[in-house]
Amino acid sequence: MAKKTAKTHTVSVIEVTQGKAKFHITKIKASVLANISYASVRGVDKEEGAVQRILSIRRINSIKEYVLTIGQFPSSIILNWNDERISFKDGNATFLEEERTAQLIDGQHRVAGLRAAISERPTVGNLEIPVSIYRNLSTTECANIFLSINTEQKPVPRSLVFDLYGVADSSVIDHAAARARDIATALNEDDDSPYRELIKFPGSPVRRGGIALSTAVTAIKPLVSDKGDFEQRGIVELETQKKIITNWFKVLQKAYGEKWYENTNAFMYASGFTGATEFLRTKLLTVCQDKKSFTEKTMANCFLFDQNDLILQEEVKGKGGREAPQLIEERLMSFFKELQSVSDKFEV
């Protein structure tokens, strides 16, 4: 059987010079890009330019779903074209559409996601993808570019990501994180909230204390996720979820009284907020469910706080990672009456 003749493509390009490096910027149809490009994996492939990691199936599937719903890729796929059958002349590049023609320096998961989307919906192949083309780079040169992208160009702060969930299209957001953001927004804005104007959104003035939006969202998210602690108890309405969380922090606020807003209060910091939210999730919700009441009064009756032994920030200062929130949980447990007193009596 005769070998199929490779198709020739000609695309407009712009030459870019950055220091000693030169590359060309163009656009290539997704179907063509998926056909010509490949990933060379560090530690697996022996060829020059092998700097990539092993592909993540979960990430590919996530990108595929994004392609099928939104399908916008403004950032360039970066290629190391190690095949001589490409020419640049008069602002154009001409090349043959053959497999394993161009090595991927950056964008291997995006290309794999495009391939998966094309197999499900062939029309995706017409999507125009921006591409930057280098030629015959060494492993060192590929590594320099890869590290520049993945270390020097830092990802955006998580608080900004969570804040943008409030305005982004529903098809691209993490819905549990978006719900957690709505609750964090209510904590920051509601008049009766213990954290009114204390949740730090992007653009907030820099100050000591207060809870970063990313901290609040990360702490609340397990409560509101699909099959999370609220859903397991049939608590799915936003207003109800918000009220339960507010009730719990009101209990703590009243225990501290005028000291609540002082910088010595551990609950004015990330570890306190996280530890308190985790205590609500793992301990207090179960008790409230058994009592069939999630009111502020029911929660308050579960505790006996000592005004001379309040949880202070100095107790967790210097402790990192999970250690500080765990200490907060342990201290809350010391005030928790419900699990301290055990009786064989019950009412009928």
C-alpha positions in Angstrom: 0.0 0.0 0.0 1.4 3.4 -1.0 2.4 5.7 1.8 0.0 8.6 2.2 1.6 11.9 1.1 2.1 14.4 3.9 0.1 17.6 3.5 2.0 20.8 3.2 1.0 23.8 5.2 2.0 27.5 4.9 1.3 29.9 7.8 2.1 33.5 8.5 4.7 34.1 11.1 6.3 36.9 13.1 9.9 36.7 14.0 10.8 37.6 17.5 14.3 38.3 18.9 15.0 38.2 22.6 18.6 38.6 23.4 20.5 35.9 21.5 17.3 33.8 21.0 15.1 33.9 18.0 11.7 32.3 17.5 8.6 32.7 15.4 5.0 33.2 16.5 2.1 31.8 14.4 -1.3 30.0 14.6 -1.9 26.4 13.7 -5.1 24.5 13.6 -5.6 22.2 16.6 -5.8 19.0 14.4 -2.5 19.8 12.7 -0.8 20.7 16.0 -2.1 17.5 17.6 -0.6 15.5 14.7 2.8 17.1 14.4 3.7 17.6 18.1 4.9 15.2 20.7 6.3 15.2 24.3 9.8 14.0 25.0 9.9 12.9 28.7 12.8 13.5 31.0 14.4 10.3 32.2 12.5 8.2 29.6 13.4 9.5 26.2 17.1 9.8 25.3 16.8 12.5 22.6 18.0 16.0 22.9 15.4 18.4 24.4 13.7 15.8 26.7 12.4 18.0 29.5 8.8 17.0 29.9 7.0 15.2 32.7 4.8 12.1 32.4 1.2 13.1 31.4 -1.5 13.3 34.0 -4.8 11.6 32.8 -6.8 13.7 35.3 -5.4 16.9 33.9 -6.0 15.8 30.3 -9.6 15.0 31.0 -10.1 18.4 32.7 -8.6 20.2 29.7 -10.7 18.1 27.3 -13.9 19.2 29.1 -12.7 22.8 29.0 -12.1 22.5 25.3 -15.6 21.2 24.7 -17.2 24.0 26.7 -15.0 27.1 26.4 -12.1 26.2 24.1 -10.0 29.4 24.4 -6.2 29.2 24.5 -4.6 32.7 24.4 -1.2 31.5 25.6 1.2 30.0 23.1 2.1 26.3 22.8 5.9 26.3 22.6 7.5 23.9 20.1 11.1 22.9 19.4 11.0 22.1 15.7 13.7 19.4 15.3 12.7 18.4 11.7 14.5 20.2 8.9 11.5 20.2 6.7 10.3 23.6 7.7 11.3 26.8 6.0 10.8 30.5 6.7 10.5 33.0 3.9 8.8 36.4 3.4 6.9 36.2 6.7 5.7 32.7 6.1 6.6 29.2 7.4 6.0 26.1 5.3 6.1 22.6 6.7 4.9 19.1 6.2 2.2 17.6 8.4 4.0 14.6 9.7 3.9 12.9 13.1 6.6 13.7 15.7 7.9 16.7 13.8 7.9 19.2 16.6 8.9 18.6 20.2 6.7 20.2 22.9 8.6 22.4 25.3 5.4 23.8 27.0 1.8 22.9 26.6 1.9 19.1 26.4 -1.3 18.7 28.6 -3.1 21.3 26.5 -2.2 19.4 23.3 -3.2 16.1 24.8 -6.5 17.6 26.0 -7.1 18.9 22.4 -6.4 15.5 21.0 -9.0 13.9 23.4 -11.5 16.6 22.5 -11.0 16.2 18.8 -11.6 12.4 19.1 -14.9 13.2 20.7 -15.9 16.2 18.5 -13.8 16.4 15.3 -14.8 20.0 14.6 -12.6 21.0 17.5 -9.7 20.3 15.1 -10.5 23.7 13.3 -9.7 25.6 16.5 -6.8 28.0 15.9 -4.0 27.7 18.5 -1.2 30.2 19.0 2.2 28.6 18.7 5.8 29.8 19.3 8.4 27.9 17.2 12.0 27.4 18.1 14.4 25.4 16.0 16.8 22.6 17.0 17.2 23.6 20.6 19.5 21.6 22.9 18.3 20.0 26.1 19.9 22.9 28.1 18.1 25.5 26.0 14.8 23.6 26.3 15.3 23.3 30.1 16.0 27.0 30.4 12.7 27.9 28.7 10.8 25.2 30.6 12.1 26.5 34.0 11.5 30.1 33.1 7.8 29.3 32.4 7.3 27.0 35.4 9.3 28.8 38.1 9.9 32.4 37.2 6.4 33.1 36.0 4.6 32.4 39.2 0.9 31.3 39.3 -1.6 34.0 40.4 -2.5 34.1 44.1 -5.2 31.7 45.1 -7.2 34.6 46.6 -7.4 36.2 43.2 -8.4 32.9 41.6 -11.2 32.4 44.1 -12.3 36.0 43.8 -12.6 35.6 40.0 -15.0 32.7 40.5 -17.5 35.4 41.3 -17.5 36.7 37.7 -16.2 33.8 35.6 -18.4 31.7 33.4 -19.9 28.7 35.3 -18.3 26.2 33.0 -14.8 27.0 34.0 -15.1 27.4 37.8 -14.8 25.0 40.7 -18.4 25.1 42.0 -17.6 24.1 45.6 -14.9 26.8 45.7 -17.4 29.3 44.3 -20.0 28.4 47.0 -17.3 28.7 49.6 -16.4 32.1 48.2 -20.1 33.2 48.4 -20.1 32.3 52.1 -16.8 34.0 52.7 -18.2 37.1 51.0 -21.2 37.0 53.3 -18.9 36.7 56.3 -17.1 39.8 55.1 -20.2 41.9 54.3 -23.1 40.9 56.6 -23.7 43.3 59.4 -24.0 40.6 62.1 -20.9 38.6 61.0 -18.0 38.3 63.4 -15.7 38.7 60.4 -17.3 41.8 58.9 -14.6 43.6 56.8 -12.1 41.1 58.0 -11.9 38.8 55.0 -9.0 40.0 52.8 -10.1 40.1 49.2 -7.6 41.1 46.4 -7.0 44.8 46.7 -7.7 45.0 50.4 -5.4 47.2 52.5 -2.4 45.3 54.0 -3.0 44.8 57.7 -2.1 42.6 60.5 -4.7 39.9 61.2 -7.7 39.2 59.2 -8.4 36.1 57.0 -7.2 35.8 53.4 -10.0 34.9 51.0 -7.9 31.9 50.0 -7.8 30.7 53.6 -11.5 31.1 54.1 -12.4 29.3 50.8 -10.0 26.4 51.4 -11.4 25.9 55.0 -15.1 26.1 54.0 -14.9 24.1 50.8 -15.0 20.6 52.4 -18.3 21.6 54.0 -20.0 22.6 50.8 -18.4 20.2 48.3 -20.5 17.5 46.5 -21.1 14.7 49.0 -19.5 17.0 51.6 -20.5 17.4 55.2 -23.4 19.7 54.6 -24.8 17.7 51.7 -24.6 14.4 53.7 -27.0 16.0 56.2 -29.3 17.4 53.6 -28.2 21.0 54.1 -27.8 22.2 50.6 -29.3 25.8 50.6 -26.7 28.6 50.5 -28.5 30.6 53.1 -28.7 27.7 55.6 -25.1 26.8 55.1 -24.1 30.4 55.6 -26.2 30.8 58.7 -24.7 27.6 60.3 -21.1 28.8 59.8 -22.0 32.3 61.0 -23.7 30.9 64.1 -20.5 29.0 65.0 -18.3 32.0 64.7 -20.8 34.1 66.7 -20.4 31.6 69.6 -16.7 32.2 69.5 -17.1 35.9 69.2 -19.4 36.1 72.3 -17.0 33.9 74.3 -14.3 36.5 73.6 -16.5 39.6 74.1 -14.6 42.8 73.6 -11.3 40.8 73.0 -12.6 39.3 69.8 -11.1 42.1 67.6 -7.8 42.2 69.4 -4.7 41.1 67.6 -4.1 38.6 70.4 -7.2 36.6 69.4 -6.1 33.4 67.5 -9.3 33.5 65.5 -8.2 36.7 63.8 -5.6 34.6 61.9 -5.6 31.8 59.4 -4.8 29.0 61.8 -7.7 30.0 64.1 -10.2 30.3 61.3 -9.1 27.0 59.7 -9.0 25.1 63.0 -12.5 26.4 64.0 -14.0 25.5 60.7 -12.5 22.0 60.8 -13.9 21.6 64.4 -17.3 22.6 63.1 -17.0 20.0 60.3 -15.7 17.1 62.3 -17.2 17.5 65.7 -19.9 20.1 66.1 -22.1 19.3 63.1 -22.6 15.8 64.4 -23.8 17.0 67.8 -26.1 19.6 66.2 -27.5 17.0 63.9 -28.3 14.7 66.9 -30.0 17.5 68.6 -31.8 18.5 65.3 -30.7 22.1 65.9 -27.9 24.1 64.4 -28.8 27.4 66.2 -26.3 29.6 67.9 -27.9 28.8 71.2 -27.5 25.0 70.7 -23.9 25.4 69.7 -23.1 27.7 72.7 -24.6 25.2 75.1 -22.0 22.6 74.0 -19.2 24.7 75.4 -17.9 26.1 78.7 -15.4 28.7 77.8 -12.9 30.1 80.4 -12.3 33.8 80.1 -8.9 33.3 81.7 -7.9 30.6 79.2 -9.0 32.0 75.8 -7.1 30.7 72.8 -4.4 33.3 71.9 -2.4 33.7 68.8 0.9 33.4 70.7 0.1 29.7 71.3 0.3 28.9 67.6 2.8 31.5 66.5 5.7 29.9 64.7 3.9 26.6 64.1 3.5 25.8 60.5 1.4 23.7 58.1 -1.3 21.6 59.8 0.2 21.8 63.3 -1.3 25.2 64.2 -5.0 24.5 63.1 -4.7 21.1 65.0 -3.7 22.9 68.1 -6.7 25.2 67.7 -9.0 22.1 67.4 -7.4 20.5 70.5 -8.0 23.7 72.5 -11.6 23.9 71.4 -12.1 20.3 72.5 -10.9 21.3 76.0 -14.0 23.6 76.2 -16.4 21.1 74.6 -18.8 19.8 77.2 -20.7 17.4 74.9 -17.8 14.9 74.6 -16.5 15.4 78.1 -19.5 14.3 80.2 -20.6 10.7 79.7 -23.9 9.5 81.3 -25.9 6.3 81.1 -29.1 8.2 81.6 -31.4 9.3 78.9 -34.8 10.8 78.5 -37.7 9.0 76.9 
